[in-house]
Amino acid sequence: MLRRCRLLLWQVVLRLSYHVVTAGPCQGGSDILASVRENSPLGQFIANISISGEQRANTIRLCLSGDSADWFYLEGGTIRLNTSLSRVLDREVQGSVLVAELTCYEDDVMQSQFRILVEIVNENDNRPNFLQETIGPFSISELTAVNSVIFTVKAVDADGDMISYIIDQSSPDAAFFRIDLPNSGSIVLDKHLDFETRHHLEFIIWAQESNTEDKFNSSARLSVNIEDGDDQYPQFLPCSPVAPGVPVCINPAYTTNITHRTQDVVLEFSPGPIRAVDGDRGINMSLIYSILSGDDQGRFEINNTTGELRLTRAVDDRRLTPNFTLKVMGLNPNIRYSLHPLSGLYHVTQMGILIARTDQLHDFDRHILQVVARDEESGEEVSASVDIEVLQRGQAVPHGAFTEQQMFGDVDTRLAGGIAVLIALMFLSALLLLLLRSVKRQRLQSDPEVHTAVALEKHPTVVTSARPVFSVDDSSSFSRHGDSSSESFRGLYTRRDLHHLSSSSFHTHLCPVVEGAAAQPSTADQSEETSLEQQPIRDQEQFTH
């Protein structure tokens, strides 16, 4: 039994030993990871093959298979790149990785298989290319606002490089356009367009790599067609330009002759019939005709669509002036007005008249409306803001531009005017009172003796009644005397002096005074004035105004 077990063990060892020996040359390999630059030449080295043992003839065989196997070939123990002049390795075509399998056969029996992964390294071998759908041709209206983006171009680089866009300034129409953000491709209008002078513009734009040393670039010619916008007035024919090259006409004067017997006829004019055309020839909208003035109370009528002028009744031969002068206007009738957003308080008619529901408005309300005018033929729109202030009943309508100062509280205008006048009078009265008191103090401070006399309710040269000449409210004003070196002024206050100050503030009776003689005091005041020294009257003119 033991012998039989030993025999079985030896058989297993022999079988294992035989397997190792026969499979050895295909063992020891691994997956192959490598890289190669695109556009590499034929025979470019890829990798070495690593397997154990020696490749004996008719014993070991290596094979390449897989989707990218045809890009490689075996040369001994190496793998090399398989290209040709007509077959170039291009990352942008083949992708970023080549994948294949390496199979090892021994005696036509597959023993092992390894993966081959080869990265294709990118090279800057492509120029930027414009996307055809982004380079026009373009059509824009002549009314397009300056500084607006009118279209955007786009170029792609197969190598993934960053691209910047540049307008070729040597192009004849390059001045009309600019690019604010070089990497965006957005073309901005830089000058006003005018269909009447230019119908078509062309310029060249470049797309250039911005993050490479090669700076590969490519160009495209952009074509821009200018569409006519409704920006010209109708023109009466024949047209006489105001200046060469200026699309503005001098309106002709149409003339005709009639007699006092002519009536109910269509008038024929020179230099031709009354006819106008749209100044925007690319739009050529229909016009309507109307008489602005001079129809002589319906004597002349005009056909709104043809411009024919008809004399409806005969002319009186006793007419003082032998001429009729009429003004005719051609008008674009296809303008529609609307409010945005719609308002329940206001409505705009198709003649552009704004109507308000005044029964729902309140004093001092303020509403800002957006009125949109749309040309039904061209589809163009313009808008304007209308600022509405609701006035109080009886309030004067302000003139000039509206300002915030015109919004005020609910105050009656007549009451406000009365208050303003009262305030002005009070101010003038206060000013006059201050002036009066200032003059009074200056005169009292000019002479110490005058101070004493006034303090005793007397004046040295004036005999008064029981009431003093001045009513002094602030006794402290007499505590300060003038400079002793200055001359003391004494004199006579005349009636004219007092009247000049304020006739309503003083009630003084004056007595005549003889120069050189003392004024005689009254009996009631005689005892009080015995201590006062008689003063001569001097410098009377100093107190006369």
Phi and psi in degrees as a GROMACS rama.xvg file:
@    title "Ramachandran Plot"
@    xaxis  label "Phi"
@    yaxis  label "Psi"
@TYPE xy
-62.4035  -40.9046  LEU-2
-62.2076  -42.0596  ARG-3
-63.5243  -40.7707  ARG-4
-63.9908  -40.7416  CYS-5
-62.7262  -38.1414  ARG-6
-65.684  -40.1401  LEU-7
-67.1677  -38.9358  LEU-8
-63.689  -42.6012  LEU-9
-64.171  -36.1287  TRP-10
-64.0546  -40.8171  GLN-11
-64.1503  -43.86  VAL-12
-61.6163  -42.385  VAL-13
-63.2132  -41.8348  LEU-14
-64.4812  -43.3083  ARG-15
-63.448  -41.8099  LEU-16
-63.5724  -42.3892  SER-17
-63.6439  -38.8862  TYR-18
-66.3633  -41.2911  HIS-19
-64.2549  -42.4003  VAL-20
-67.3882  -42.197  VAL-21
-77.0678  -27.8339  THR-22
-98.4317  -0.208391  ALA-23
-57.2844  -46.3865  GLY-24
-60.6286  -26.0256  PRO-25
-95.3372  2.84612  CYS-26
-97.4027  166.351  GLN-27
87.1115  -1.83563  GLY-28
-84.0109  177.159  GLY-29
-155.36  169.392  SER-30
-61.648  148.713  ASP-31
-106.066  123.134  ILE-32
-117.773  124.078  LEU-33
-149.823  176.387  ALA-34
-144.127  154.37  SER-35
-150.75  143.61  VAL-36
-78.9998  143.321  ARG-37
-64.8862  155.943  GLU-38
69.0928  15.1216  ASN-39
-68.6308  152.23  SER-40
-78.778  173.349  PRO-41
-63.356  136.663  LEU-42
86.3185  5.06305  GLY-43
-58.2383  129.11  GLN-44
-63.7842  135.519  PHE-45
-109.524  -59.1489  ILE-46
-165.306  161.444  ALA-47
-93.7724  147.7  ASN-48
-90.8616  130.033  ILE-49
-117.141  103.305  SER-50
-136.544  153.889  ILE-51
-82.0015  159.954  SER-52
79.3893  -177.767  GLY-53
-108.487  143.747  GLU-54
-81.6242  104.431  GLN-55
-93.0705  143.359  ARG-56
-56.5715  137.059  ALA-57
64.42  13.9398  ASN-58
-119.42  -51.1135  THR-59
-107.961  133.384  ILE-60
-137.951  130.952  ARG-61
-110.62  136.915  LEU-62
-132.638  143.487  CYS-63
-102.777  138.636  LEU-64
-149.242  171.414  SER-65
113.684  176.586  GLY-66
-63.6701  -36.667  ASP-67
-106.472  18.1107  SER-68
-63.0737  -29.4366  ALA-69
-72.2594  -7.93071  ASP-70
-87.0584  1.54888  TRP-71
-131.211  158.72  PHE-72
-146.59  156.734  TYR-73
-98.1126  136.454  LEU-74
-134.936  94.7116  GLU-75
66.8684  -123.435  GLY-76
-99.8543  22.8414  GLY-77
-125.245  157.405  THR-78
-111.446  130.061  ILE-79
-125.425  160.996  ARG-80
-80.2045  136.874  LEU-81
-110.16  98.045  ASN-82
-130.317  176.98  THR-83
-153.22  177.019  SER-84
-63.5111  -33.7988  LEU-85
-93.2058  -2.50098  SER-86
-134.631  91.8739  ARG-87
-104.21  138.801  VAL-88
-73.4758  116.579  LEU-89
-126.7  118.042  ASP-90
-61.8312  -36.8628  ARG-91
-69.6444  -17.0522  GLU-92
-102.072  -48.44  VAL-93
-81.6936  -19.0275  GLN-94
100.095  -173.212  GLY-95
-92.8896  -14.4412  SER-96
-139.027  137.679  VAL-97
-102.252  133.341  LEU-98
-124.077  130.36  VAL-99
-148.455  175.053  ALA-100
-126.835  143.006  GLU-101
-112.845  119.377  LEU-102
-112.046  135.01  THR-103
-108.862  124.486  CYS-104
-113.501  142.943  TYR-105
-128.809  118.483  GLU-106
53.9255  43.888  ASP-107
63.166  17.4113  ASP-108
-112.608  124.248  VAL-109
-67.5807  123.165  MET-110
-105.404  -32.5429  GLN-111
-158.036  161.306  SER-112
-145.423  135.171  GLN-113
-127.289  148.632  PHE-114
-89.8559  146.09  ARG-115
-118.101  117.951  ILE-116
-120.287  115.35  LEU-117
-121.524  119.115  VAL-118
-83.1213  134.588  GLU-119
-92.7144  114.226  ILE-120
-79.4385  130.897  VAL-121
-72.7856  143.236  ASN-122
-124.239  150.689  GLU-123
-78.903  85.1487  ASN-124
-123.23  18.3484  ASP-125
-132.232  142.972  ASN-126
-94.0444  155.284  ARG-127
-62.3893  144.638  PRO-128
-126.812  131.077  ASN-129
-74.3067  139.475  PHE-130
-74.9687  124.862  LEU-131
-58.8025  -35.6311  GLN-132
-71.3586  -7.99026  GLU-133
-104.182  -0.6023  THR-134
-114.819  22.2599  ILE-135
85.6597  -162.21  GLY-136
-71.6354  159.043  PRO-137
-115.894  156.017  PHE-138
-133.604  125.991  SER-139
-134.958  152.552  ILE-140
-77.7684  148.282  SER-141
-67.6927  -14.4919  GLU-142
-89.1394  3.61566  LEU-143
-59.2356  133.845  THR-144
-71.5226  141.038  ALA-145
-64.5437  147.36  VAL-146
76.0964  12.0252  ASN-147
-100.397  148.949  SER-148
-76.8533  121.97  VAL-149
-98.7617  -28.6724  ILE-150
-167.364  169.584  PHE-151
-131.964  128.511  THR-152
-98.7979  160.319  VAL-153
-147.499  134.196  LYS-154
-125.118  152.053  ALA-155
-123.763  149.499  VAL-156
-118.188  120.902  ASP-157
-61.3873  -23.5064  ALA-158
-84.3355  -2.05094  ASP-159
78.7804  17.3816  GLY-160
-76.0969  155.583  ASP-161
-73.2291  145.619  MET-162
-125.169  136.536  ILE-163
-119.773  154.78  SER-164
-117.23  138.456  TYR-165
-136.625  132.737  ILE-166
-85.6598  129.831  ILE-167
-72.6059  109.891  ASP-168
-71.3248  -10.3826  GLN-169
-78.7219  -10.6816  SER-170
-67.3184  140.748  SER-171
-63.9137  -27.971  PRO-172
-108.811  17.5791  ASP-173
-64.8017  -24.2568  ALA-174
-67.3549  -15.8765  ALA-175
-81.2482  -10.9726  PHE-176
-134.119  160.639  PHE-177
-155.054  164.593  ARG-178
-122.935  117.734  ILE-179
-82.6938  -39.9368  ASP-180
-115.002  105  LEU-181
-58.3466  -30.5682  PRO-182
-86.2769  -4.97301  ASN-183
-89.8718  -32.3061  SER-184
78.7186  8.09654  GLY-185
-81.7115  124.666  SER-186
-95.2173  126.326  ILE-187
-109.597  137.149  VAL-188
-74.3617  126.691  LEU-189
-108.492  -13.243  ASP-190
-141.217  155.44  LYS-191
-65.8689  144.291  HIS-192
-100.016  151.31  LEU-193
-143.93  109.373  ASP-194
-63.3606  -31.2022  PHE-195
-68.6621  -19.4021  GLU-196
-111.769  -30.806  THR-197
-139.877  127.792  ARG-198
-99.1599  -18.3395  HIS-199
-148.093  140.443  HIS-200
-131.212  148.256  LEU-201
-139.947  144.739  GLU-202
-157.172  164.576  PHE-203
-109.485  137.643  ILE-204
-124.285  141.304  ILE-205
-110.366  141.289  TRP-206
-111.713  122.518  ALA-207
-132.004  141.255  GLN-208
-65.9522  134.246  GLU-209
-109.607  -8.00357  SER-210
-121.782  20.1888  ASN-211
-126.565  161.588  THR-212
-77.187  -29.7115  GLU-213
-70.4172  -32.0103  ASP-214
54.4275  43.6581  LYS-215
-58.9815  144.882  PHE-216
-146.692  169.11  ASN-217
-150.249  161.566  SER-218
-127.363  162.324  SER-219
-145.55  142.036  ALA-220
-96.5347  121.302  ARG-221
-100.385  135.951  LEU-222
-115.493  127.693  SER-223
-123.659  120.513  VAL-224
-96.0992  131.151  ASN-225
-94.2541  125.381  ILE-226
-94.2909  143.012  GLU-227
-69.5584  136.501  ASP-228
-113.723  159.01  GLY-229
-81.1783  81.4111  ASP-230
-130.963  10.7317  ASP-231
-120.606  144.043  GLN-232
-76.3108  156.778  TYR-233
-60.2779  152.579  PRO-234
-125.787  127.612  GLN-235
-78.9951  143.74  PHE-236
-103.314  148.607  LEU-237
-74.0549  148.921  PRO-238
-91.0469  128.957  CYS-239
-117.288  105.511  SER-240
-59.6926  143.532  PRO-241
-67.2493  -26.1545  VAL-242
-159.053  154.65  ALA-243
-58.7667  130.054  PRO-244
82.0597  -1.30644  GLY-245
-99.5824  120.093  VAL-246
-81.0623  46.1207  PRO-247
-126.021  131.072  VAL-248
-101.867  149.496  CYS-249
-87.2908  121.056  ILE-250
-62.3926  132.358  ASN-251
-75.6663  162.64  PRO-252
-103.951  116.515  ALA-253
-90.4216  131.207  TYR-254
-128.223  152.024  THR-255
-156.719  164.708  THR-256
-117.434  139.013  ASN-257
-133.509  160.314  ILE-258
-112.895  171.005  THR-259
-70.5452  -10.3224  HIS-260
-92.7567  -12.1709  ARG-261
-73.9713  130.208  THR-262
-162.525  155.587  GLN-263
51.4871  48.2043  ASP-264
-135.122  156.391  VAL-265
-85.0722  125.54  VAL-266
-82.2159  142.646  LEU-267
-105.536  131.751  GLU-268
-114.308  162.121  PHE-269
-119.687  137.055  SER-270
-87.0812  8.81642  PRO-271
170.843  178.53  GLY-272
-66.0545  157.015  PRO-273
-69.7098  114.878  ILE-274
-150.788  137.597  ARG-275
-131.66  153.945  ALA-276
-128.484  157.3  VAL-277
-66.2418  130.129  ASP-278
-63.9849  -22.5953  GLY-279
-90.4406  89.751  ASP-280
-63.4752  -27.2647  ARG-281
-71.073  -19.4157  GLY-282
-101.278  -48.5149  ILE-283
52.4908  56.0655  ASN-284
-75.6572  156.207  MET-285
-70.692  153.193  SER-286
-122.757  159.025  LEU-287
-121.596  148.896  ILE-288
-109.677  144.765  TYR-289
-150.319  153.333  SER-290
-92.7189  120.729  ILE-291
-80.1807  -41.4759  LEU-292
-157.997  158.5  SER-293
91.8555  12.4044  GLY-294
-76.2291  -2.56842  ASP-295
53.3986  55.642  ASP-296
55.5205  46.9131  GLN-297
85.3402  7.01187  GLY-298
-65.9294  -30.9475  ARG-299
-114.847  136.866  PHE-300
-129.68  146.264  GLU-301
-120.893  141.065  ILE-302
-75.2425  122.569  ASN-303
-63.7223  -26.0487  ASN-304
-102.915  -31.6501  THR-305
-100.802  -22.3184  THR-306
84.3242  4.1061  GLY-307
-68.1003  134.389  GLU-308
-105.399  128.298  LEU-309
-117.53  137.563  ARG-310
-91.8659  114.002  LEU-311
-83.9667  -29.6402  THR-312
-144.957  158.55  ARG-313
-68.746  160.006  ALA-314
-97.28  135.693  VAL-315
-67.8486  127.158  ASP-316
-71.5161  -9.72982  ASP-317
-92.0131  12.2697  ARG-318
-62.1782  135.827  ARG-319
-69.5322  -42.0464  LEU-320
-104.362  130.055  THR-321
-82.6658  -1.69306  PRO-322
-117.1  149.737  ASN-323
-116.297  134.565  PHE-324
-121.971  119.954  THR-325
-118.259  148.033  LEU-326
-113.425  125.264  LYS-327
-115.96  139.248  VAL-328
-124.212  140.027  MET-329
-101.895  128.887  GLY-330
-127.376  140.01  LEU-331
-80.8671  116.355  ASN-332
-89.8909  -3.15631  PRO-333
-99.428  40.975  ASN-334
-103.246  131.133  ILE-335
-119.927  137.301  ARG-336
-110.167  146.68  TYR-337
-153.577  160.485  SER-338
-106.315  136.704  LEU-339
-131.694  121.864  HIS-340
-75.6346  168.849  PRO-341
-63.217  143.674  LEU-342
-124.37  139.08  SER-343
-80.5543  -10.0621  GLY-344
-96.3711  -22.084  LEU-345
-132.36  154.038  TYR-346
-145.004  138.579  HIS-347
-112.579  130.531  VAL-348
-82.2015  170.632  THR-349
-74.2552  -6.234  GLN-350
-94.0769  3.25308  MET-351
83.3578  18.2131  GLY-352
-93.4748  127.634  ILE-353
-94.3426  123.479  LEU-354
-114.576  136.043  ILE-355
-115.822  147.672  ALA-356
-89.0592  87.8729  ARG-357
-65.2463  -21.6649  THR-358
-71.2198  -12.2186  ASP-359
-111.12  7.37317  GLN-360
-96.9329  156.12  LEU-361
-126.555  150.857  HIS-362
-55.2917  136.965  ASP-363
68.1617  14.4553  PHE-364
-67.778  153.707  ASP-365
-135.632  128.059  ARG-366
-129.53  137.242  HIS-367
-115.709  117.592  ILE-368
-111.452  151.79  LEU-369
-111.068  112.976  GLN-370
-101.413  127.919  VAL-371
-112.471  127.724  VAL-372
-108.311  125.415  ALA-373
-121.143  129.878  ARG-374
-82.8805  112.521  ASP-375
-68.7632  -20.888  GLU-376
-87.1388  -44.2735  GLU-377
-92.0783  -17.4841  SER-378
80.1715  3.00232  GLY-379
-78.6219  148.537  GLU-380
-132.351  145.781  GLU-381
-135.793  156.496  VAL-382
-135.29  158.473  SER-383
-145.92  147.755  ALA-384
-93.9291  134.961  SER-385
-115.54  120.261  VAL-386
-101.904  117.732  ASP-387
-114.663  127.551  ILE-388
-115.857  126.282  GLU-389
-87.6211  117.622  VAL-390
-87.3596  157.431  LEU-391
-74.0893  149.728  GLN-392
-59.8886  127.8  ARG-393
89.1703  -8.23073  GLY-394
-75.9734  137.438  GLN-395
-65.6377  143.179  ALA-396
-76.7615  123.985  VAL-397
-69.1155  149.108  PRO-398
-108.085  153.458  HIS-399
85.9851  -168.578  GLY-400
-67.7123  144.029  ALA-401
-70.1734  137.19  PHE-402
-133.326  160.826  THR-403
-64.8584  -26.1191  GLU-404
-67.7469  -15.1391  GLN-405
-76.9836  -11.9375  GLN-406
-88.6086  113.35  MET-407
-137.185  175.608  PHE-408
-71.1649  176.97  GLY-409
-79.7234  79.5206  ASP-410
-125.086  130.45  VAL-411
-66.0388  136.982  ASP-412
-67.0051  -37.7806  THR-413
-67.8952  -39.3425  ARG-414
-64.2325  -41.8535  LEU-415
-62.3887  -38.0436  ALA-416
-65.9499  -41.1415  GLY-417
-62.6105  -41.9306  GLY-418
-62.4736  -40.3955  ILE-419
-63.1108  -41.9085  ALA-420
-65.3784  -41.8355  VAL-421
-61.8694  -43.1087  LEU-422
-62.2568  -38.8193  ILE-423
-65.2387  -41.7149  ALA-424
-64.4249  -43.5491  LEU-425
-61.0267  -39.5222  MET-426
-64.8514  -42.8919  PHE-427
-66.1165  -38.4411  LEU-428
-64.1651  -44.0698  SER-429
-63.1138  -40.2381  ALA-430
-63.7625  -41.4995  LEU-431
-65.6283  -40.7284  LEU-432
-62.727  -43.4708  LEU-433
-62.8367  -39.9186  LEU-434
-64.5496  -41.5362  LEU-435
-62.9216  -46.1604  LEU-436
-65.3215  -35.3618  ARG-437
-65.1494  -43.3696  SER-438
-64.2542  -40.6389  VAL-439
-61.056  -45.5827  LYS-440
-66.4855  -38.9424  ARG-441
-62.4432  -39.8471  GLN-442
-73.2853  -36.3825  ARG-443
-70.5004  -34.1119  LEU-444
-78.4622  -10.4162  GLN-445
-75.5487  -18.4522  SER-446
-143.093  123.119  ASP-447
-61.2785  -35.2522  PRO-448
-67.6427  -32.9762  GLU-449
-64.7671  -38.3133  VAL-450
-56.6293  -46.199  HIS-451
-64.6008  -41.602  THR-452
-64.78  -41.9703  ALA-453
-69.176  -36.7459  VAL-454
-61.2799  -30.0018  ALA-455
-91.6342  10.2472  LEU-456
62.3473  32.1919  GLU-457
-130.81  162.725  LYS-458
-123.278  138.078  HIS-459
-61.5398  -23.3839  PRO-460
-123.688  6.83426  THR-461
-127.564  129.558  VAL-462
-96.5778  121.171  VAL-463
-113.833  175.013  THR-464
-79.6487  -163.899  SER-465
-65.7294  -19.858  ALA-466
-92.9347  146.236  ARG-467
-73.5442  165.143  PRO-468
-65.1258  -47.3151  VAL-469
-120.399  144.336  PHE-470
-96.2558  109.641  SER-471
-93.978  116.495  VAL-472
-87.2282  -32.6371  ASP-473
-114.419  98.2978  ASP-474
-66.7455  -18.7977  SER-475
-68.7997  -17.2141  SER-476
-69.4695  -15.1552  SER-477
-100.425  4.1976  PHE-478
-79.04  -13.1902  SER-479
-112.962  124.858  ARG-480
-100.29  161.793  HIS-481
-73.957  173.602  GLY-482
-61.1469  132.573  ASP-483
-65.7548  -22.3443  SER-484
-78.9792  -14.9856  SER-485
-85.2065  156.887  SER-486
-78.3174  137.658  GLU-487
-85.1433  129.523  SER-488
-100.19  127.263  PHE-489
-129.253  147.034  ARG-490
-175.435  -169.024  GLY-491
-102.78  125.322  LEU-492
-81.2107  119.68  TYR-493
-90.4731  166.958  THR-494
-63.9528  -31.3612  ARG-495
-66.0506  -36.5319  ARG-496
-62.0314  -45.7479  ASP-497
-68.6939  -36.533  LEU-498
-67.3784  -34.3391  HIS-499
-65.7915  -35.6229  HIS-500
-71.2237  -59.519  LEU-501
-178.062  109.01  SER-502
-66.6363  -24.0515  SER-503
-85.9022  -9.25333  SER-504
-100.207  -10.4315  SER-505
-128.897  143.181  PHE-506
-133.238  76.8895  HIS-507
-117.176  134.971  THR-508
-101.062  123.991  HIS-509
-102.666  143.33  LEU-510
-110.862  150.555  CYS-511
-66.0348  145.065  PRO-512
-127.002  134.297  VAL-513
-98.2341  131.01  VAL-514
-61.6923  134.021  GLU-515
89.4908  -12.1733  GLY-516
-111.618  151.082  ALA-517
-81.5749  149.047  ALA-518
-74.3735  140.26  ALA-519
-88.537  123.722  GLN-520
-76.5828  160.306  PRO-521
-74.4555  165.2  SER-522
-63.1735  -39.5114  THR-523
-66.3587  -27.7741  ALA-524
-107.474  4.68008  ASP-525
-64.4495  -39.7396  GLN-526
-67.2373  -28.9959  SER-527
-78.4698  -23.9601  GLU-528
-99.105  0.627258  GLU-529
-66.4102  -25.3665  THR-530
-85.6908  -7.07833  SER-531
-88.7558  134.288  LEU-532
-80.1815  136.335  GLU-533
-66.2368  132.939  GLN-534
-116.81  138.191  GLN-535
-71.1901  159.952  PRO-536
-89.4586  117.07  ILE-537
-130.979  158.368  ARG-538
48.4949  47.7181  ASP-539
-61.1576  -31.2203  GLN-540
-68.8867  -17.6803  GLU-541
-67.0818  -21.8488  GLN-542
-107.216  5.65543  PHE-543
-100.61  122.901  THR-544
